[in-house]
Amino acid sequence: MTALRAVVRFGEHQPLGDGVVPVVEAHLYGDGLARFVAFRVTDGPELERVPGAYAADFDADPAYPVTDLLLAFPEARGLSSVGQRLDTLSTKAEANYGQSFEAMVLTTDVEWGSDGYGRLFEGRSQLEAHPFDGVAAVTLLPGVSERRREGLRANLDRLDGTTAVYTADSD
């Protein structure tokens, strides 16, 4: 069984105080070949599993693990000031290449030169160039590699909005 190494949450600001009211959550599992498993947060709250998994390329310069997860979910990208533009790009990708941003991130391997990569890259650029009005929070758990820690932190630094990194002690 692989271990949970990090949790990424996207949501809205709490009405009072700090924190996040999550709309989407992604769990990073694994040691060697790590994968994010994503969930929509429904009323209750309950986690509704989203099919597929995302293997972020933490060796890329820069790495886009948080940005790609944001792009995958209309509920999360709608928290950006360019949410409508991102929805349009996702719809165009689906019309032209048969896969939305959710499918590109969670069910296919979209890399440089592949169908739809241009739309995904444009979405990344738009999301990181405009304010994110929601909250993006990452909880780093014991055992997450330094490379993944740095990739998640660096990606959060590129978002223009409220971000937080929490670490859990190994004790």
C-alpha positions in Angstrom: 0.0 0.0 0.0 1.3 3.4 -0.9 1.4 6.2 1.7 -0.3 9.5 1.7 2.4 12.2 1.3 0.5 15.5 0.7 -3.0 17.0 0.4 -3.8 19.9 -1.9 -7.1 21.7 -1.2 -8.8 24.4 -3.3 -11.7 26.4 -2.0 -13.2 29.6 -0.8 -12.2 31.8 2.1 -14.0 31.0 5.4 -16.6 33.6 6.3 -14.8 34.3 9.6 -11.1 33.7 10.4 -8.5 31.9 8.4 -8.8 28.7 6.5 -10.5 27.3 3.5 -13.9 25.9 2.7 -12.8 23.2 0.2 -14.5 22.5 -3.1 -11.8 20.1 -4.5 -9.1 18.1 -2.7 -6.3 16.0 -4.2 -4.2 13.4 -2.3 -0.6 12.7 -3.3 0.1 9.0 -2.7 3.3 7.0 -3.3 7.0 7.1 -3.0 8.6 6.2 -6.3 5.9 6.9 -8.9 3.6 9.3 -7.1 0.0 10.0 -8.2 -2.6 12.5 -7.1 -6.0 11.1 -6.5 -8.7 13.8 -6.7 -12.0 14.3 -5.0 -14.8 16.8 -5.2 -16.0 18.0 -1.8 -19.8 17.7 -1.7 -22.3 18.7 0.9 -21.9 16.9 4.2 -19.0 17.4 3.6 -18.2 14.2 1.7 -15.4 13.4 -0.7 -16.6 12.2 -4.1 -13.8 10.4 -6.0 -13.0 11.6 -9.5 -11.9 8.9 -11.9 -8.3 8.9 -13.0 -5.1 10.0 -11.4 -2.5 12.7 -12.0 1.2 11.9 -12.1 2.8 15.4 -11.9 6.2 15.8 -13.5 8.1 17.2 -10.5 11.3 17.1 -12.6 10.0 19.7 -15.0 11.3 23.3 -14.7 8.9 24.7 -13.7 6.6 22.0 -12.3 2.9 22.6 -12.5 1.3 20.2 -10.0 -1.0 22.8 -8.3 -1.8 24.7 -11.5 -2.7 21.5 -13.4 -5.0 20.4 -10.5 -6.7 23.8 -10.5 -7.2 23.6 -14.3 -8.7 20.2 -14.1 -11.8 21.3 -12.0 -14.3 23.9 -13.1 -15.2 24.4 -9.4 -11.6 25.3 -8.6 -10.7 27.3 -11.8 -13.9 29.3 -11.2 -12.2 30.8 -8.2 -9.8 32.6 -10.6 -10.5 36.0 -12.1 -10.1 34.3 -15.5 -12.3 31.4 -14.7 -14.6 32.0 -17.7 -11.6 32.2 -20.0 -10.3 28.9 -18.6 -13.7 27.2 -19.1 -13.6 28.4 -22.7 -10.1 27.0 -23.2 -11.2 23.6 -21.7 -14.3 23.5 -24.0 -12.2 24.3 -27.0 -9.7 21.6 -26.1 -12.6 19.1 -25.8 -14.1 20.2 -29.1 -10.7 20.1 -31.0 -8.9 17.2 -29.3 -11.7 15.2 -27.6 -10.5 15.9 -24.0 -11.2 18.7 -21.5 -8.7 20.0 -19.1 -10.0 17.5 -16.5 -9.3 14.6 -18.9 -5.9 16.0 -19.9 -4.8 16.2 -16.3 -6.4 13.1 -14.9 -6.7 10.5 -17.6 -4.1 11.2 -20.3 -0.5 12.0 -20.6 -0.4 15.5 -22.1 3.2 16.5 -22.8 5.0 18.8 -25.2 3.9 18.2 -28.8 0.9 16.1 -27.9 -2.7 17.0 -29.0 -4.1 19.7 -26.7 -0.8 20.6 -25.1 -1.0 24.2 -26.5 -4.4 24.7 -24.8 -3.2 23.3 -21.5 -0.1 25.5 -21.6 -2.2 28.5 -22.4 -4.5 27.6 -19.5 -1.5 27.4 -17.2 -0.2 30.7 -18.4 -3.6 32.4 -17.9 -4.1 31.0 -14.5 -0.7 32.0 -13.2 -0.9 35.5 -14.7 -4.2 36.5 -13.2 -5.4 36.7 -9.6 -6.7 33.6 -7.9 -9.5 34.7 -5.6 -9.9 31.4 -3.8 -7.5 29.6 -1.5 -4.9 27.0 -2.5 -3.5 25.1 0.5 -1.0 22.2 0.6 -0.4 20.0 3.6 2.9 18.2 3.5 3.0 15.0 5.4 6.0 13.0 6.7 7.9 11.1 4.0 7.2 13.5 1.1 10.4 13.9 -0.9 12.3 17.2 -0.9 11.8 17.5 -4.7 8.0 17.2 -4.3 8.0 19.7 -1.4 9.9 22.2 -3.5 7.8 21.6 -6.6 4.6 22.2 -4.7 5.9 25.3 -2.9 7.4 26.8 -6.1 4.1 26.3 -7.9 2.1 28.0 -5.1 4.5 30.9 -5.2 3.6 31.5 -8.9 -0.1 31.8 -8.0 -1.4 35.3 -7.4 -3.7 34.8 -4.4 -4.1 33.3 -1.0 -1.9 30.2 -0.6 -0.7 28.2 2.4 1.6 25.4 3.1 1.1 23.3 6.2 3.5 20.7 7.5 2.7 17.7 9.7 5.4 16.7 12.1 6.6 13.1 12.0 6.0 12.6 15.7 
